[in-house]
Amino acid sequence: MYVMVQLLLDQFEDIVDDMDFTQKLLNEEMVYVLPGECFAAPNFFRVVFCAPLTVLEDACDRMERFCKAHAKKTPNTSAVDPS
């Protein structure tokens, strides 16, 4: 019914901790998860899986979009001019 998910903070541009992650996720994507700080597990967040499957799928899509939007950008080496 619950799962704790570890945040790899070094993979994000502008997320400083689990509190920041959960608040921004709620503000930007309207997905509510609990910060690990509530369970003495900093830099984790808790997901509840008791919603209907369609709701869970939508929430997962929103979380994926959020994570991609906040991910560190890596230089596109394929666009480098070889000359």
C-alpha positions in Angstrom: 0.0 0.0 0.0 3.0 2.4 0.6 6.4 2.7 -0.9 9.3 5.0 0.1 11.2 6.4 -2.9 14.7 7.7 -2.6 15.5 11.0 -4.2 18.8 11.3 -6.0 19.2 15.0 -5.4 22.3 15.3 -7.5 20.2 14.5 -10.5 18.0 17.6 -10.1 18.8 21.2 -11.1 16.7 23.0 -8.4 15.5 20.5 -5.8 17.3 20.8 -2.5 15.6 18.2 -0.3 12.5 16.0 0.1 10.4 18.9 1.4 11.3 21.0 -1.6 10.5 18.1 -4.0 7.1 17.3 -2.5 6.0 21.0 -2.4 7.1 21.7 -6.0 5.5 18.5 -7.2 2.2 19.5 -5.5 2.4 23.1 -6.8 3.3 22.2 -10.4 1.7 18.8 -11.1 -1.0 18.6 -8.4 0.4 15.3 -7.1 0.5 14.9 -3.3 3.2 12.7 -1.8 4.6 12.8 1.7 8.1 13.9 2.3 10.4 11.4 4.0 11.1 14.0 6.6 7.7 13.0 8.1 9.1 9.5 8.7 12.6 10.4 9.8 13.8 9.4 6.2 15.2 12.5 4.7 15.5 12.6 0.9 12.8 10.0 0.4 9.1 10.5 -0.3 6.2 8.2 0.4 3.7 7.1 -2.3 0.3 5.5 -1.5 -1.0 3.0 -3.9 -4.6 2.6 -2.9 -6.1 4.8 -5.6 -7.7 3.4 -8.7 -5.3 2.4 -11.4 -6.2 5.2 -13.8 -5.5 7.7 -11.0 -2.1 6.1 -10.3 -1.2 6.1 -14.0 -2.0 9.8 -14.3 0.0 10.5 -11.1 3.0 8.6 -12.4 2.8 10.5 -15.8 2.8 13.8 -13.9 5.7 12.7 -11.6 7.7 11.7 -14.7 7.0 15.0 -16.4 8.0 16.9 -13.2 11.3 14.9 -12.8 12.2 15.5 -16.5 11.4 19.3 -16.1 13.7 19.5 -13.0 16.5 17.1 -14.2 20.0 18.4 -14.6 20.7 19.3 -18.2 23.6 17.5 -19.8 25.4 19.0 -22.7 24.4 17.5 -26.1 27.7 16.2 -27.3 26.2 15.0 -30.6 25.6 18.7 -31.5 29.3 19.6 -31.1 30.9 20.8 -34.3 33.7 18.4 -35.2 35.9 21.0 -37.0 
